[in-house]
Amino acid sequence: LIDALNGPLRGTDCSSLFSVSSSGAIMSDSVRAEFQALVPTVMLLNNFGSSESGFNGTATADSGPERGFRVQVNARTAVVDPATYEPVAPGEVGRIAQRGHVPLGYYNDPAKTADTFFRKGDERWVLLGDMATVDAEGIVTVLGRGSQCINTGGEKVYPEEVEQALKSHPDVYDALVAGVPDERWGSRVAAVLELREGAPALDLDAVQAHCRTRLAGYKIPRALVLTDRIQRSPSGKADYRWAKAVAAAAGTGM
């Protein structure tokens, strides 16, 4: 949409457009800023949910690189211990879950159904794949998909946080982050970047210098791969299997 409004649809009257929401993929801060500049009156909503749970909540106004992806969740959503299904204490890490009208299970996949859906009392629940914390006010901070978490030297790195930092670079059009094998640390953080048209090539030193102002040291990418186009699903969801294969094939990157 931004590319169109900056290009062939420049000057289009968008005064009747009230709001734009995204739930298939989180709008980064840089994307939100660009969109808001083009359509100043539009309300941008970063919604959070999944196919299994439906709508869980909307990002708060203070959600961003400094405080993380913070969500005001609905009354049916909680952060629970996946072993006991009990709510976690404020600050502790758990998995996001939702109760109420949820699917019966996955078609012809009883094992995955058993891992994802459970009963607690008279209510049915679904466990999402997203890890999160919750504060005393009930605001949930989404850390990222547990299955994509990178363990580097015992530290846990969630790709989404690193991607937000990378996308804030003015020359980066899109980014995915994956873990690649490392003899010393087990895994290291690798960044796969698609640069903006006409942007100069970035090297690893420049990327690391940019990320140091936004991330803890252990979260900074140790490998970099530049690609002509980031592969995503039609809805915009990240293809981490593709990103991991591309990063691994490139070895240590640049």
C-alpha positions, 0 to 999 in steps of 0.5 A: 500500500505504501509503495502504491501511494508513493508511486502510481497512486500518489495523490489518491484521495484517502479522506474516506479511509478511517482505519487500517488493521493488520493481524497476519503480520505485525506492522513495524514502527517504520511501516507505521510511520511511513503510512501515517505520513501518507495518510495522516488521518487514518487509524492504524491498528496492530491486531494480534490473533491466530487461526486457532484463537481468532482475535486476541487483542490490539497493540497498545499506544506505547508498544514499540522498540523500547517496550516491546510488542504490548497487547491489550488482550480481551477477557478470554485471553491469558498467559499460562504455564504450558505444563500446568495451564495455570496463569503465570505471575507478572513478569514470568514467561508463558504461552498465550492461551484463549478460552471459549469458542475455539476449534475442536482440533486439527483434522487427522492430527490427534497428537498436535490436537492434544498439544494445543487444545485442553480443558480446564474446568468446564471451559475449552482452551487453545494454546498459541505458539507465542511466548509472552509475559503479562504485567500487573495491569494485564498488558501482555508483551508478546516475545515471539514464537517459541518454535523460532526462539534462537538459543545462543550461548544459553541466551534466548533471542526471539526473531521478531524483536531483532527484525523490528530493529533491522526494519528501522534502518532506512535502507532496509525494506524487509527482514527475517531473522533465523538461527544458524549453527555455531560451533561455540554458541550452539546457534548464532543470530543471522539476518536475511535482508531485502534492501530498498530499491536504490539503497547502497549495499549494507555490510555486517558492521553497519547492520551491527552498529545500527542494532547496538542502539536498540538491542542487547549485545547477544541479540545483534546479528552475527551473520548477514545475507542480502537477498533480492526478495524476502519470501513471505506467505500471501498474507505476509506471514514470515517464512522462517524455514526459507530464511533459515535455509538461505542463511545456512546456505550462505555460511557465515554471511557477510 
